[in-house]
């Protein structure tokens, strides 16, 4: 299970890195929307769409609004994946 969670973390970081045009090394447990100048509403929605497609999940409007930090994104994604099975 831990290995799957680590793989998910890497996939999330890859998506965030691509969307926000930052090195994957800049994304960690404390990363928030304040850390990237281009974390605006358009890029945020792009990230959501990519996460939904990558993990084959649906993210609620409430979760979308709350996904303002990497740690929250990771927890929401992992929760959705676990509840899907």
C-alpha positions in Angstrom: 0.0 0.0 0.0 2.8 2.4 0.9 4.4 1.8 -2.5 1.2 2.7 -4.3 0.8 5.9 -2.2 4.4 6.9 -3.1 3.6 6.3 -6.8 0.6 8.5 -6.5 2.6 11.2 -4.9 5.0 11.1 -7.8 2.2 11.3 -10.3 0.6 14.2 -8.5 4.0 16.0 -8.4 4.6 15.4 -12.1 1.2 16.9 -12.9 1.8 19.9 -10.7 5.3 20.4 -12.2 3.9 20.4 -15.7 1.0 22.7 -15.0 2.9 25.2 -12.9 6.2 24.9 -14.9 8.3 24.2 -11.8 10.8 21.5 -11.0 9.4 18.5 -9.2 11.9 19.2 -6.5 10.1 22.4 -5.7 7.0 20.5 -4.7 6.9 19.2 -1.1 4.6 18.8 1.9 4.5 22.6 2.5 4.0 23.7 -1.1 0.9 26.0 -1.5 -0.6 28.2 -4.1 1.4 31.1 -2.7 4.6 29.4 -3.8 4.0 29.6 -7.6 3.3 32.8 -9.3 1.2 31.1 -12.0 -1.1 29.1 -9.6 -4.1 31.0 -10.8 -7.7 29.8 -11.4 -7.0 28.7 -15.0 -3.9 26.7 -14.0 -5.8 25.3 -11.0 -8.6 24.0 -13.2 -6.0 22.6 -15.7 -4.4 20.7 -12.8 -7.8 19.4 -11.6 -8.6 18.1 -15.1 -5.3 16.4 -15.4 -5.6 14.8 -11.9 -9.1 13.5 -12.7 -7.9 12.0 -16.0 -4.7 10.5 -14.5 -6.4 8.9 -11.6 -9.8 8.3 -13.2 -11.7 10.1 -10.5 -14.2 12.9 -10.1 -13.2 15.8 -7.8 -16.1 17.7 -6.2 -16.5 21.4 -6.3 -15.8 21.6 -2.6 -12.6 19.6 -3.0 -11.5 21.8 -5.9 -11.8 24.9 -3.7 -9.9 23.2 -0.9 -7.0 22.0 -3.0 -4.7 25.0 -2.2 -1.7 23.0 -0.9 0.1 20.0 -2.1 -0.6 18.1 1.1 -4.3 18.7 0.7 -4.2 17.7 -2.9 -2.4 14.5 -2.1 -4.8 13.6 0.7 -7.9 14.3 -1.4 -6.6 12.2 -4.3 -5.6 9.3 -2.1 -9.0 9.4 -0.3 -10.8 9.4 -3.7 -8.7 6.4 -4.9 -9.2 4.4 -1.7 -13.0 5.0 -1.8 -13.2 4.1 -5.4 -12.1 0.5 -4.8 
